[in-house]
């Protein structure tokens, strides 16, 4: 994709903001020189044209700077978790109130076999086998903007089972080979348990095979979720009342299509576009079976299956399973569509600041790089917002639910005449309300 080059005036504003953010986010770094190199690297991510490699950031002929940055990124033992946690806490206090934690997959195709975590593997997002790294970002997302705050790097089996490869990449002894979905769920659990954040619904796409484990892991920590699933996933329903035989099992698509007479209309605006859209929604109360590897059987979990028909579609095309049972379908649908908000900011801001550009081979270096790229992403969006709110004639607030973030092109990333109804914080699932129908205006 084309790389964004900041105008000099905007680059100066972002650099000034970086100076403010350094003591806020990098207080955990023990030495002043480390914080200085963080500043150099962040400015390089937002100012450097082309690929954001350490060599390009350092500049032609700056061998001493390149060596110092290489040491800071790939070898220095600073912990990235406190930086990410401080970033998330700051965004919760000062930016648009996040409505969800959105899991965004990231695929980085590679030519060789030395980059940490690389391997030939099937990638659902590409629909093919590729030689690549697979990662996931956890984003704080609102209808106005999305910010990555946590990252996971999936390690194929050889990277944890082959001792020599593990040592060369500096992979910790605690790291295991999991699927991208499992890695993402574990990251969400860590955030919920130790980051002192208000819990938001987790929005992510989950494959059929991993759905039971994901539902169980999130439910064990009372984490609300909206999981996008394939229409072929089998779901159980019925059998809850005296005159309702069952339970029955059917593909999600079949169950939702049988309820087409109960559809409700939602009008909304697509993220990043001005034109409106119309979607038809319906829902059904379902039961989630426990994970197969669970040693002690557990009773089925009451959930809600939501299905959507896009404009002019004959069959339902999108499906989500959620444990949020007391919200209008429109709000659940808009929560699910925050994945589009994140995808837009990933393409317009996160990729241009070089989130996929790390060329080193160490586990530590990869995590350092994506942490700094996440801070650069936040600086770009927050700096653009500050510029917009300080412009003559601006009457909006500088923060809170009513404010507007702006993208790198200076436009509101969520443009258009229609805004979605504000989403309320989730409340616990109420089993008796799962099948309730509500008209959407």
TAVEN-V884929 format. One record per backbone hydrogen bond with DSSP energy under -0.5 kcal/mol. CO is the residue of the C=O (numbers start at 0). NH is the residue of the N-H. E is the energy in kcal/mol with one decimal. If there is no record, write none. Layout:
CO_NH_E / CO_NH_E
//
This chain:
3_5_-0.6 / 6_10_-2.9 / 7_11_-2.1 / 8_12_-1.8 / 9_13_-2.5 / 10_14_-2.4 / 11_15_-2.2 / 12_16_-1.9 / 13_17_-2.5 / 14_18_-1.9 / 15_19_-1.1 / 16_20_-2.2 / 17_21_-2.1 / 18_22_-0.6 / 19_23_-0.6 / 20_24_-2.7 / 21_25_-2.7 / 25_28_-1.3 / 30_34_-1.5 / 31_35_-2.0 / 32_36_-2.2 / 33_37_-2.0 / 34_38_-1.7 / 35_39_-2.2 / 36_40_-2.5 / 37_41_-2.5 / 38_42_-2.4 / 39_43_-1.9 / 40_44_-2.1 / 41_45_-1.7 / 42_46_-1.7 / 43_47_-2.4 / 50_52_-1.6 / 52_56_-2.5 / 53_57_-2.4 / 54_58_-1.7 / 58_61_-1.7 / 60_62_-1.5 / 61_65_-2.4 / 62_66_-2.4 / 63_67_-2.1 / 64_68_-2.7 / 65_69_-2.6 / 66_70_-2.2 / 67_71_-2.5 / 68_72_-2.8 / 69_73_-2.4 / 69_74_-0.6 / 70_74_-1.4 / 70_75_-2.8 / 79_83_-2.2 / 80_84_-2.6 / 81_85_-2.4 / 82_86_-2.2 / 83_87_-2.4 / 84_88_-2.5 / 85_89_-2.2 / 86_90_-2.3 / 87_91_-2.1 / 88_92_-1.4 / 89_93_-2.3 / 90_94_-1.9 / 94_399_-0.5 / 98_200_-0.7 / 99_101_-0.7 / 99_140_-2.5 / 100_202_-2.5 / 101_103_-0.6 / 101_138_-2.9 / 102_104_-0.6 / 103_136_-2.5 / 105_134_-2.9 / 106_108_-0.6 / 107_132_-2.5 / 114_117_-2.1 / 118_120_-0.7 / 118_131_-2.2 / 120_129_-2.6 / 121_123_-0.5 / 122_125_-1.0 / 122_126_-2.1 / 122_127_-1.1 / 127_122_-2.6 / 129_120_-2.4 / 129_131_-0.9 / 130_109_-2.6 / 131_118_-1.4 / 132_107_-2.6 / 133_153_-2.6 / 134_105_-3.0 / 135_151_-2.3 / 136_103_-2.8 / 136_138_-0.6 / 137_148_-2.9 / 137_149_-1.3 / 138_101_-2.5 / 138_140_-0.7 / 139_146_-2.1 / 140_98_-3.1 / 140_99_-1.5 / 144_141_-2.4 / 146_139_-2.8 / 149_137_-3.0 / 151_135_-1.9 / 151_153_-0.5 / 153_155_-0.6 / 155_158_-1.8 / 155_159_-0.5 / 156_159_-1.8 / 156_160_-2.1 / 157_161_-1.8 / 160_162_-0.8 / 161_165_-2.4 / 162_166_-2.5 / 163_167_-2.5 / 164_168_-1.7 / 165_169_-0.7 / 165_170_-2.2 / 166_169_-0.7 / 168_362_-3.1 / 168_363_-0.5 / 171_174_-1.2 / 175_177_-0.8 / 178_182_-2.6 / 179_183_-2.3 / 180_184_-2.4 / 181_185_-2.4 / 182_186_-2.0 / 183_187_-2.3 / 184_188_-2.4 / 185_189_-2.1 / 186_190_-2.4 / 187_191_-2.7 / 188_192_-2.0 / 189_193_-2.4 / 190_194_-1.8 / 200_100_-2.6 / 200_202_-0.5 / 201_203_-0.5 / 201_225_-3.0 / 202_102_-2.8 / 203_227_-2.8 / 206_209_-0.5 / 206_210_-0.9 / 207_210_-0.7 / 209_213_-2.3 / 210_214_-2.7 / 211_215_-2.3 / 212_216_-2.6 / 213_217_-2.2 / 214_218_-2.3 / 215_219_-2.1 / 216_220_-0.6 / 217_220_-0.7 / 217_222_-2.5 / 218_221_-1.8 / 221_223_-0.6 / 223_201_-2.6 / 224_322_-1.2 / 225_203_-1.5 / 225_227_-0.6 / 226_320_-2.6 / 227_205_-2.6 / 228_318_-0.6 / 229_232_-1.8 / 230_252_-2.6 / 232_251_-2.1 / 234_249_-2.1 / 235_286_-2.2 / 236_246_-0.5 / 236_247_-3.2 / 240_243_-1.2 / 242_244_-0.6 / 244_238_-0.6 / 247_236_-2.3 / 249_234_-2.8 / 250_254_-2.1 / 251_255_-2.5 / 252_256_-2.3 / 253_257_-1.5 / 255_258_-1.5 / 256_259_-1.4 / 258_261_-2.0 / 259_262_-1.4 / 263_280_-2.9 / 265_278_-2.4 / 267_276_-3.0 / 269_272_-2.0 / 273_416_-0.6 / 274_269_-1.0 / 276_267_-2.3 / 278_265_-2.6 / 279_308_-2.6 / 280_263_-2.7 / 281_306_-2.7 / 283_304_-3.0 / 285_302_-2.7 / 286_235_-0.9 / 286_288_-0.5 / 287_300_-1.7 / 290_293_-1.5 / 294_296_-0.5 / 300_287_-2.7 / 302_285_-2.3 / 303_305_-0.5 / 303_321_-2.4 / 304_283_-2.0 / 305_319_-2.4 / 306_281_-1.7 / 307_309_-0.5 / 307_316_-2.7 / 307_317_-1.5 / 308_279_-2.2 / 309_312_-2.1 / 317_307_-2.3 / 318_228_-2.3 / 319_305_-3.0 / 320_226_-2.9 / 321_303_-2.5 / 322_324_-0.9 / 327_331_-1.9 / 328_332_-2.7 / 329_333_-2.4 / 330_334_-2.1 / 331_335_-2.3 / 332_336_-2.1 / 334_337_-1.6 / 335_338_-1.3 / 336_339_-1.4 / 336_340_-0.9 / 337_341_-2.3 / 338_342_-2.4 / 339_343_-2.0 / 340_344_-2.1 / 341_345_-2.7 / 342_346_-2.0 / 343_347_-2.5 / 344_348_-2.2 / 344_349_-2.0 / 345_350_-2.8 / 348_352_-1.6 / 349_354_-1.7 / 350_353_-2.0 / 353_356_-1.8 / 361_365_-2.1 / 362_366_-1.9 / 363_367_-2.6 / 364_368_-2.6 / 365_369_-2.4 / 366_370_-1.7 / 367_371_-2.2 / 368_372_-2.6 / 369_373_-1.7 / 370_374_-1.7 / 371_375_-2.4 / 372_376_-2.4 / 373_377_-2.2 / 374_378_-2.5 / 375_379_-2.3 / 376_380_-2.1 / 377_381_-3.1 / 378_382_-2.4 / 379_383_-2.0 / 380_384_-2.1 / 380_405_-0.6 / 381_385_-2.5 / 382_386_-2.2 / 383_387_-2.2 / 384_388_-2.9 / 385_389_-1.4 / 387_390_-1.1 / 390_393_-1.8 / 399_402_-1.8 / 404_412_-0.7 / 406_409_-2.2 / 410_406_-2.9 / 412_414_-0.7 / 428_430_-0.6 / 429_432_-2.2 / 430_433_-1.4 / 432_435_-1.5 / 438_440_-0.5
//
